[in-house]
Amino acid sequence: MKKAIFTLALLASTVAFGSTPDASTPWSELSRNSRVIYEMPQFQLSFGWFMTAPSLCVDGDMLRSKKPKQDCTRWAGRDNDRCVDYRMVYPTVAIEGTKERCVRWTGRDQDRCVEWETYDYKLPLSYDIPVYRRVSGGRDGDDMDRSRRGRPLFVKNYTITACE
């Protein structure tokens, strides 16, 4: 009798929680699954926007936002802290190009750049994303705490697709 009750309880808990996701689980399902955690690549786009890979699509030689975003064109208020007029824009970033970075700092706090270099970059469009079992209670209750993740459950590829 005890075995029958245990078997029924085990079966009920399996049905209630569903099966553990794996590499064949679609990204749309993984994003709604509260038992796994992962980090998508993030990009800095025009107009000061930072967006993750699923929010972007390939538009020619650019990555752009799938949805338009508001860009303030006129500010008001005592401290110019209230947007009163805006336009809708699609933030973008070039897939390939050149950037500048500081290679030598000076000052008491090493806070002043004295030498810059220009370098070429190319953003990959495909990423292998490690997917972890969610472990709550990291430092400060942070589920993304890297020190508590352990080995990933699996690694799943995400490719940024062309815009529609």
N, C-alpha and C positions, 0 to 999 in steps of 0.2 A: 504494500500500500504506500509506504514512504517513497519507494522508487517511482511509482506512478505519479504521485504528487510532485516530486522533484522534476520528473520529465515534463509534466505539464507546465510547471513554473518556468523551466528552461525554455521550452517552446514558446511560451507567451512572451518572455523577455526578448527572444530572438525576433519574433514578429513585431514587437513594439519598437525595437531599436533598428530593425532592418539590417541588411548585410553591410559589411565594411566596404567602403568604396575601393576601387582599384584603378589602374591606369586606363582601363576602358570606360570608366565613368565619365560622361560628358562634363565639360567645364561648367555648363549651366546648372547641373545638379551639384557639383562640388561647391559652387558658390553659395548654395542654400544649405549645405550640410554643416551642421554645428559641431560635428565630431572631428572635422579635419581643419587644418590651417595651412596657409601657404602665402607667399609674397610674390606678387606680380611685379615685373619691371616697371619703373616709374620714369617719366620723361619730363623735362622742362620745355614748355612750348612758348610761343609768342603770347603777348598780352599778360605775362606773369602767371600763366597756368601751369600746374603740375598735374599730370594725368597718368594713370596706369595703362598698361598695354591693352586690356579689353575695351577701353574707352576710345581707342584710336583705330584708324584704318589707313591703308596706303592709297594716296592720291597722287599718282605720277611719281615724282622724285621727292615727295613730302609725306610725312606722317601728319594726319590731321584728326581733330576731334570728330567723333561720329555725330555728335549733337552740337548745335550752336550754343554759345555762351554769351553772357552779357559783358560788355566792355563799357565802362562809364565814360561819357564824353563831356559831361559838365557837372561840376561839384558846387555845392552851396553850403550854407550854414556858417556859423561863427568861425569855425576852424576848417572850413572846406572839408567837412567830414561826412557829408550827405550827398549821395549821387542823385541828381535830379533829371538827368537825361542819359540814355545809353543806346548803344547799337548792338545788334547781334553779330557775332563773329565766329569763325571756325579757327581756333588756335592751331598753329602748325609748327613743325620743325623739319628742317632738311634731313634726309636720310644720310646724305654724304656732304661733307664740307670741310671748312677749316675753322679752328677756334684759337683763342689765345689763352695762355695760362702763365701764372707767375712761376719763375724758376729760382728766384733769389729774393729773400726778404731781409729787411733791416729794421732798425728801431729798437727801442727798449723792450717792447713786447713782440718783436718780429711781426709788426703789423703794417709795414710799408713795403710795397713791392718796388724793387729797383731794377729788375730784369724780367722781361717777358719773352715768351717764345710762341711761335705759331705752329700748330700741328694739324694734321689731317685726321678726320674721324669718319667712321661709317657705322651707323646703328644697325645691329642685326635685327632681322624681322622674325626670327624663330628662337625660342628659349626653352631650355629644359628646366622645369620648375619642380623642386622637391616638395612633396605633400606630406605633412606630418599629422600624427594623431594629436588632437587638441589636449593639452595638459594645462588645466587652469591652476592659478595660484603661483605664477612666476613672481619675480621681484615686483613689488607694488601691484600684484594681481594682473600683471601683463601677460596675456596669452602668447604674445609674440616673443617672449623672453627666450633668446637663443640658447641660454645655458641649460634649459630644461627640455629641449626638443628631442634629443636622442637621434636615432637613425630615422630617415624618412620611411613612411609606409611604401611609397613608390615615387617615381619621377615621371612627370607627364609633360609632353611637349605642348607649347602654345605658340601659334604662328599668327602674326598680325595680318589680317586679310585685306583685300582690296575694298575700297569704298564702293557703296552701291549707288 
